[in-house]
């Protein structure tokens, strides 16, 4: 593991301070401190004597002084930047309302044609996206979607309002409508 010069300096400062404190408190209580120099050149200080150790004596005035680390000041903010931060308006709380079809409405069209209409409050220049039965169907700049070929039966849909980057600003509640188409079998039975 590599350390930057600052990290190494900080660790050495802490280590030397701890060693110095132990020397001062240890020698003040009459304890001996021993120095051991290992084969690889590292030096170890300990209070336990060994064959390789030699006693260390300190002057009564021994003290450790560590330089403080430089303090990084935050970048000053200009009055113009400060004013622009204060003047930012909160993002509008957009809401989507669907005007057609109404919830649980039955749409009667043998071709499966229908229109879905929505609007946002407040108005937005974003894009509306229609998701029907879990699949994205169309996008619209006006909130009006003209559909054809919608199959008979129940369908669910939601409309999202998207900004220029594609982020969803608002979403309508999921609604259900029913597409009703006259059966071809009814006409053939009547003609017999």
MIFI-514263 format. One record per residue (C-alpha): residue number from 1; x, y, z. Coordinates in steps of 0.02 Angstrom, whole numbers, plus 32768, in hexadecimal, padded with zeros to 4 digits. Example, Ala and Ser with C-alpha at 12.3 -4.5 7.8 and 13.67 -1.06 7.14 Angstrom:
2
> 1|8267|7F1F|8186
> 2|82AC|7FCB|8165
! end
This chain:
192
> 1|8000|8000|8000
> 2|804A|80A8|7FCE
> 3|8032|8144|8037
> 4|803F|81F8|8003
> 5|80C4|8262|8054
> 6|8040|82BA|80BC
> 7|7FF8|8215|80FC
> 8|80A6|81D5|8127
> 9|80D3|8277|8180
> 10|8031|8271|81E2
> 11|804B|81BC|8217
> 12|80FF|81DC|8249
> 13|80CC|8276|82AC
> 14|8048|8213|830B
> 15|80C2|8183|8329
> 16|814D|81F5|8366
> 17|80D5|8252|83D8
> 18|8099|81AC|8423
> 19|814C|8171|843A
> 20|817F|8216|8487
> 21|80EB|8212|84FE
> 22|8116|8161|8533
> 23|81CC|8193|854E
> 24|819E|822A|85B7
> 25|811F|81CC|861F
> 26|8188|812D|8625
> 27|8229|8182|865C
> 28|81CD|81F0|86D6
> 29|8194|8152|872E
> 30|8243|8108|872A
> 31|8223|808D|869B
> 32|82AD|8067|8620
> 33|8299|8077|8564
> 34|82FB|8006|84EF
> 35|832B|8019|8439
> 36|8334|7F83|83C4
> 37|837D|7F95|8316
> 38|8340|7F06|82A5
> 39|83A3|7EB7|8216
> 40|833A|7F12|8193
> 41|8366|7FB9|81E3
> 42|82C2|7FDE|823B
> 43|82CD|8020|82EC
> 44|8256|7FE8|8375
> 45|8243|803B|8420
> 46|8201|7FD0|84AE
> 47|81F9|7FC5|856B
> 48|822A|7F0C|8568
> 49|82E6|7EE7|8568
> 50|8330|7E63|84F4
> 51|83DD|7E28|84BB
> 52|83D9|7E9D|8423
> 53|8399|7F35|8482
> 54|83FA|7FC4|84CD
> 55|83B8|803D|8550
> 56|838A|80EC|8516
> 57|839F|8183|8585
> 58|8344|8224|8569
> 59|8366|82D4|859F
> 60|82EA|8317|861B
> 61|82B8|839C|859D
> 62|828A|8323|8511
> 63|81EC|835A|84BA
> 64|8197|833C|8416
> 65|8155|83C7|83AB
> 66|80EE|83A2|8312
> 67|80C5|8421|828C
> 68|800C|8434|826A
> 69|7FCB|83FD|81C2
> 70|7F9A|8486|8149
> 71|7EE2|84B4|814D
> 72|7E8C|84C1|80A5
> 73|7E14|8554|80A2
> 74|7D73|8545|8040
> 75|7D6F|85A1|7F9B
> 76|7D21|864C|7FB3
> 77|7C78|8662|7F60
> 78|7C5D|8701|7EFE
> 79|7BC4|876A|7F28
> 80|7B7F|8746|7E7B
> 81|7B8C|8688|7E94
> 82|7B41|8698|7F41
> 83|7AAF|86FF|7EFF
> 84|7A8D|8684|7E71
> 85|7A86|85F3|7EEE
> 86|7A07|8651|7F59
> 87|799B|8682|7EC3
> 88|7983|85D2|7E7F
> 89|78CA|85AA|7E80
> 90|7890|8500|7EBA
> 91|7861|8489|7E2E
> 92|77A6|848F|7E06
> 93|773A|8402|7E47
> 94|76EE|83C3|7DA4
> 95|764B|8361|7DA4
> 96|75FD|8301|7D13
> 97|7542|82FD|7CFA
> 98|74EC|828F|7C7A
> 99|7450|82D9|7C2C
> 100|7428|8249|7BB4
> 101|73FD|81BE|7BCD
> 102|73B4|81CB|7C7B
> 103|73E5|8142|7CF7
> 104|738B|809D|7CD6
> 105|733D|80E5|7C36
> 106|7300|8076|7BA8
> 107|733B|80AD|7AFC
> 108|72CF|806B|7A6E
> 109|7328|805F|79C8
> 110|7329|7FC9|7953
> 111|73D2|7FFE|790A
> 112|7422|8011|79B5
> 113|743D|80CC|799A
> 114|7442|8143|7A2D
> 115|7494|81E1|7A71
> 116|74EC|81F7|7B17
> 117|74FC|82AB|7B56
> 118|7565|82EC|7BE6
> 119|75AB|8390|7C26
> 120|7624|83C8|7CAC
> 121|7615|8449|7D35
> 122|7677|84B9|7D2D
> 123|768B|84B2|7C71
> 124|772F|846C|7C34
> 125|7792|8468|7B93
> 126|77BE|83B2|7BB7
> 127|7789|8317|7B57
> 128|76F6|82A9|7B87
> 129|770E|81ED|7B7D
> 130|767E|8170|7B76
> 131|769B|80C4|7BC3
> 132|760F|8049|7BA4
> 133|7605|7F99|7BEA
> 134|76B9|7FAB|7C29
> 135|7703|7FDF|7B81
> 136|7735|808C|7B43
> 137|76C0|80B2|7AB2
> 138|76DD|8166|7A7A
> 139|7728|820F|7AA5
> 140|76CF|82B4|7A8B
> 141|76FD|836B|7AA1
> 142|7646|839C|7AC0
> 143|7609|830F|7B32
> 144|758F|82CE|7AAF
> 145|75A3|821E|7A6C
> 146|753E|81D7|79DA
> 147|753B|811A|79DD
> 148|74FB|8098|7961
> 149|74F0|7FDC|7968
> 150|74D3|7FD2|7A22
> 151|7495|7F22|7A47
> 152|73F1|7EFD|7A9D
> 153|73F8|7EEE|7B5B
> 154|743F|7F46|7BF3
> 155|74DC|7FB1|7BE3
> 156|7542|8012|7C64
> 157|75A8|80AD|7C3E
> 158|7611|8136|7C8C
> 159|7658|81D6|7C47
> 160|7701|821B|7C7A
> 161|7742|82CB|7C61
> 162|77FA|82C6|7C30
> 163|787A|8353|7C2A
> 164|78F7|836A|7B9B
> 165|7971|82EC|7BE7
> 166|78E9|8267|7BF9
> 167|78D5|8279|7CB6
> 168|7823|825D|7CF4
> 169|77DB|82FF|7D3C
> 170|772E|82B8|7D62
> 171|76C3|8220|7D44
> 172|7608|8208|7D41
> 173|75B2|8184|7DA9
> 174|7596|80E1|7D4F
> 175|74E9|80DD|7CFF
> 176|7482|8055|7CAE
> 177|7410|8063|7C16
> 178|73AD|7FE0|7BB7
> 179|73AE|7FD3|7AF9
> 180|7306|7F94|7ABC
> 181|72F3|7F54|7A0B
> 182|7256|7F08|79C1
> 183|7269|7E50|799F
> 184|7269|7E16|78EB
> 185|7208|7D7D|7926
> 186|7172|7DE6|795A
> 187|7158|7E28|78A9
> 188|7166|7D7B|7859
> 189|70E9|7D2D|78D1
> 190|7068|7DB6|78AF
> 191|7073|7DA1|77F3
> 192|7046|7CE6|77F6
! end
